[in-house]
Amino acid sequence: MGDVREGKPPAPEGNVMTITANARAAANRARTLADVIRDRAAMHPAQNNLLAITKHLTDAAHSFETEPAPVIGGITITNTFPADACLALWDAQAIAADDRRIAHLEDAIDHVTGPAPELQALHPESPQLARQESGLRTRIALAAHDLDQANHATTVHAALATLVGLYQEFTRLTAAVAVDNNRPCNRR
């Protein structure tokens, strides 16, 4: 019950704040991804944008941990996330999308609330680039699987750090494929 002396209204009977396991996991991922990005921000040309992204990720983590899941008819809805957390994640993705130097972080931010995003097919003409794409997709899938199975803070940190690096490699490969496919000998 609330304390009338402090001006707090009494809490309704049976109304318990429920933070779901999904929200707790998302908060952990958001906070850990913020740490990974903050570690890479020093001396990076996009340092200000990276630090802004970490602020949004930290805000999202706070929302995941403090905003209770909706309860409808006495049933806790576990497959939703707080609106404030989602807005903070969208803001972080928008910053990443607007700066080509850190655009790879868009995909990493997607991992905060769910499975790996579907990456665009590159369709390289070069067999070497096709092998690189295949190998990179496999490594991303394995790291995403490791993240999904992680239940220790160190493992989550390692998986997210690995994914950030792999998405950066994928972004570079995307640019290399675009250049290679535009060569006169590769045009159809």
N, C-alpha and C positions, 0 to 999 in steps of 0.2 A: 504494500500500500504506500501511497505517496505521503510525504511529510507536509502537513498543512502549514507548519511554521515556516517552511522554506518556499511556500507558494506553489508547490508542485501538486498537481491534481493526482488523486489516487489512480493507480493502474487498474484497468478493468480485470476482473477475475478471469483467470485462464488465458490471458493474453501474454504469451511468452514470446520474446523476440527470437526468431529462428533465422540463423545464418546457415545456409545449406552447405553441404560438402563441396558442391560445384563452385559456390561463391568463395569458399575458403581456398580451394585449389587455384581459382582464378586470381585471387588476391596474392597468393604466394608467387604465381607466375609473373604477375604484373610487377611486383616489387623486385623480384629476381631479375627480370628483363631490364628494369630501370638500373639496377646495379651493373649489369653487363654493359649497358650503353654508357653509363657514367664512367666506367673504367676505360672505355674506348674514346671518350670525348676529349681527353687531354690532348692538346696540340692538333686536334682534328680541324680542318678548315670549316666544318659545319658545327663547330662546338656549341654555339648559341642554340641552334636548332636541336642538337642532341640533348642539351640540358633542358630545353622546353619539353621535349618528348618525355624525358625522365620525370619531369614535374607532373605531366598528365598521367603517366603510368602510376606514379605514387598516389595521385588523387583517385584514380580508378581503384587501386588496392584498398584505400581507405573506405571508399563507397562499398566495395564488395564485403568488407568486414563489419560495416556499421549499419547498412540498410537491410532490414529483415526481408525475407522472402514473403510474397503475398500469401495470404491465407483466405481461401474461399470455402465457405461452408465447413470450417474446421479442418480443411485439408491444405497442407502446405504445398504450394506450387514450386517444385524444385527445378524446373527446366527454364527458368527465366533469370535474368540478371538485372541489377538495379539500373535505372535509367541514367543516373549520374555517372555510373561507372562506364556505361556504353558510350555516353557523350565524351567522356575523357579519352577513351580509346579511339574514338573517331577523330577527335582533335589531334591526337598523337599521330594517327595515320595520315591525316591531312598535311601535317608538317613534313612528314617523311615523303609524301607524294610530291610536294612542291619543291623539293630539293633533290635533284638527280644524284647528288653525292651520297645520299642516305636513303634513296628510294627502296632499297632492299629491306629496310626495317618494316615496311608495310606488311610484308608476309610474316615476319617474326611477331609483330603485334597481334596478328590473327591467332597465334598460338595461345594467347592469354585466355581466351574463352572457348577454344575448341580445337578440333583436329587441324591438320595441315591444310592450307589452302591449295586449291588446284592450280598448278603452275601452267602457264601458256606453253603450247607446243612450239618448238623453235623451227622445226623442219629444215635442218641444215643440209646443204647440198654436199658438203665435204664429209667423207666417211670418218675422218679424224674428229671433227666437231660433233658428229652424231654419236660417236663413242663417248666423247666427253659429256655430252648431254645425258646419255643413258647412265653413265657412272655417277654423275652428279645427282640425278633424280633418285638413284638408289641410295646414295649417302644421305640425302635429305629425308627420304622415307625412313631409313634406319634411325636417324637422329630424332625424327618426330615420334617414332615408336618408342624410343628410349624415354623421351619426355612424357609420353602418355603413361608409361609404366613406372615412372619415377615416383618414389615416395619418401625421398630424403632430400633435404635442401641442397646438399652438395651435388647430387645427381641432377636435380632440376637446373641448377646453375650451369653445370657442364653441358647439358643437353641444349639449353638456350644459347649459350655462348657458341657452341658448335653450329647451331642452326643459323645464327646471325652471320657467321663466317661463310656458311654454305650458300645462304641467300645472296650474299655479296658476290660470291663466285658465279652464281647463276645469272646475276645481273650483268657481270662482265662477259660471260659466255653469250648472253643474249645480244649484246653489242657486237661481239666478234662474229656471230652468225649473221647478223644483219649486214655487216660489211662484206663478209665472204659471199653471201648469197647475192649481193649486188654486183659482184665482179662479172664482166662480160661473158666469161667462160661458164658461169653458173646460171646465167639468166635463161629462162625458157622462152 
